[in-house]
Structure formats: C-alpha cells, structure tokens
C-alpha cells in the first residue's frame, strides 16, 4: 500500500530531525537479514544510543538535500537502505554495523554523513575500525599515568636498594662481632 502525502511528510520531518541531532549518520544495505536479525541489530543499537530506521531512498535523499548534502553518490543509497543515527558518539553507529556485519555478512556499509561530509564506503569502513571515545580516553589516562608509575618505580627501587645495603652492612657487622 503506497504512502499518503501526509505520511511521507511525517517520515521526511522525522528523518530530518534525526539527521540534524545525530553526530553521524551511517547507511547500510540490510538485504538478506531476517526480521529476527534486524530486531537483534536494533536492540544492540538502542543499547549504545544509536537509532536505526528504514525509509524510502527518495525520502532519505530529500532529507539529506534539505540539510545541505546535495550529491549523495548512487552507491551509498544502492539497494534497500537502513539509516543508523549515532546520537551519543560519532563512530558508534559505524562500529556497531561493522561488528554486526562480521557475524552477518548480508549487511553492508554503504556510506555515511559525518562532520558535514559525505563519506564513501571505504571511508565509512575506516571510521568503523577507529577506536572509540572511551578507548581513546583510556589510552590517554594510561599515557599520563605511565611517567608517574615509572618515576614511582625508580624511587621505590632506589629506597629498597638503600635498605638492602644497610641490611647487608648490619649483617656483616653482626658476623664480625
């Protein structure tokens, strides 16, 4: 059953709102996924603050065009396309789709809208394998902590070495006495 004009307008407005509020928008071909697999994917995404919608390609193109993304390449919107909106993290949508594609080869990354640019399939795959915000913060903390722990180790070894020398001197004096 075809959509009415009011339904299309409603979907278009929802897509525009999601695209505006998202930190990144990732397109994926979901052809070959069962309803159960798609529901599983959506549940994983919801847990990570990512919204996933399926809409007509013409409405997706129109919403993107109204937001300033004029020339979305045809390979980005090829086949049945689902749209993942990364609301909390810039790369979470791409990472989740990429990880899900490893288990279910039917799903394929098609492209993304990221920081005002349209990303190709290859660029989206690169985005998906980047470390996440939490991982980068963890590495930063480790880098900041590394010199401190090294300094602590040097001081500790110096003090313990001094104590061992004093202990050896004490034992030598006890033996000679």
C-alpha positions in Angstrom: 0.0 0.0 0.0 1.6 3.3 -1.1 2.2 6.1 1.5 0.0 9.1 1.5 1.5 12.6 1.1 1.0 13.3 4.8 2.7 10.1 5.8 5.7 10.9 3.5 5.9 14.4 5.0 5.8 13.0 8.5 8.6 10.5 7.7 10.6 13.2 6.0 10.4 15.5 9.0 11.4 12.6 11.3 14.4 11.8 9.1 15.5 15.5 9.0 15.2 15.8 12.8 17.2 12.6 13.4 19.9 13.7 10.9 20.2 17.1 12.5 20.5 15.8 16.0 22.8 12.9 15.1 26.6 13.2 15.4 26.9 10.8 12.5 24.6 9.1 10.0 25.5 5.7 8.6 23.8 4.0 5.6 23.8 0.2 5.4 22.3 -2.3 3.0 20.3 -4.8 5.1 19.2 -7.1 2.2 19.2 -10.7 3.3 18.7 -10.1 7.0 15.7 -11.8 8.7 13.2 -9.9 10.8 14.7 -11.5 13.9 18.3 -10.5 12.9 17.1 -6.9 12.2 15.3 -6.8 15.6 18.6 -8.1 17.2 20.6 -5.4 15.5 18.2 -2.6 16.6 18.3 -3.8 20.2 22.1 -3.7 20.1 22.0 -0.2 18.7 19.4 1.0 21.1 21.7 -0.1 24.0 24.5 2.0 22.6 22.4 5.2 21.9 22.1 4.6 18.1 18.7 4.8 16.3 18.1 2.7 13.2 15.4 3.4 10.6 14.4 2.0 7.3 12.9 4.5 4.9 12.4 5.1 1.1 15.6 6.2 -0.6 13.8 9.2 -2.2 12.8 10.4 1.3 16.4 9.9 2.6 17.8 11.8 -0.3 15.3 14.6 0.1 16.0 14.9 3.8 19.8 14.9 3.2 19.4 17.5 0.4 17.3 19.8 2.7 20.1 19.6 5.3 22.8 20.6 2.7 24.0 17.2 1.5 23.3 17.7 -2.2 25.2 15.0 -4.0 24.9 11.6 -2.2 26.6 9.1 -4.6 24.4 6.4 -6.0 26.5 3.6 -4.4 25.7 5.0 -1.0 21.9 4.5 -1.5 22.1 1.3 -3.5 19.7 -1.5 -2.7 17.4 -1.5 0.4 19.0 1.1 2.8 18.7 1.4 6.5 19.9 4.5 8.3 21.7 4.4 11.6 21.9 7.7 13.6 24.7 7.9 16.1 23.2 10.2 18.8 25.8 9.9 21.6 29.1 9.0 19.8 30.4 9.9 16.4 31.6 6.4 15.5 29.3 4.1 17.4 26.8 3.6 14.6 29.6 2.6 12.1 31.3 0.4 14.7 28.1 -1.4 15.5 27.2 -2.0 11.9 30.7 -3.1 11.1 30.8 -5.6 14.0 27.3 -6.9 13.1 28.4 -7.4 9.5 31.2 -9.7 10.7 28.6 -12.1 12.1 26.0 -11.5 9.4 27.8 -10.9 6.0 24.5 -9.9 4.4 24.6 -6.4 5.9 27.0 -4.0 4.2 28.1 -0.5 5.0 27.2 1.9 2.2 28.4 5.3 3.3 27.9 8.0 6.0 27.3 11.6 6.7 30.0 12.7 9.1 31.1 16.2 10.1 29.4 17.9 7.1 30.8 15.4 4.6 29.5 12.5 2.6 31.8 9.5 3.2 32.3 6.7 0.7 32.1 3.0 1.6 35.9 2.8 2.2 35.9 5.9 4.4 33.0 4.6 6.4 34.8 1.3 6.9 37.8 3.3 8.2 35.6 5.2 10.5 34.2 1.9 11.8 37.6 0.5 12.8 38.8 3.6 14.6 39.0 3.3 18.4 36.0 4.7 20.3 35.9 7.7 22.6 36.1 5.6 25.8 39.1 3.6 24.4 40.9 6.8 23.4 40.3 8.2 26.9 41.6 5.0 28.5 44.8 5.3 26.4 45.2 8.9 27.4 45.0 8.0 31.0 47.5 5.2 30.6 49.9 7.6 28.8 49.5 10.2 31.5 50.0 7.6 34.3 53.0 5.9 32.6 55.6 8.5 33.6 54.3 8.7 37.1 54.4 4.9 37.6 57.9 4.8 36.1 59.1 7.6 38.5 57.5 5.7 41.4 59.3 2.5 40.3 62.7 4.3 40.2 62.2 5.9 43.6 61.0 2.6 45.1 63.9 0.7 43.7 66.4 3.3 45.0 64.9 3.2 48.5 64.7 -0.6 48.6 68.3 -0.8 47.3 69.4 1.6 50.1 67.6 -0.6 52.7 69.3 -3.7 51.3 72.7 -2.1 51.5 72.1 -1.1 55.1 70.8 -4.6 55.9 74.0 -6.1 54.4 76.2 -3.7 56.4 74.3 -4.7 59.6 74.6 -8.4 58.8 78.4 -8.0 58.1 78.9 -6.1 61.5 76.9 -8.9 63.3 79.1 -11.6 61.8 82.3 -9.8 62.6 81.2 -9.1 66.2 
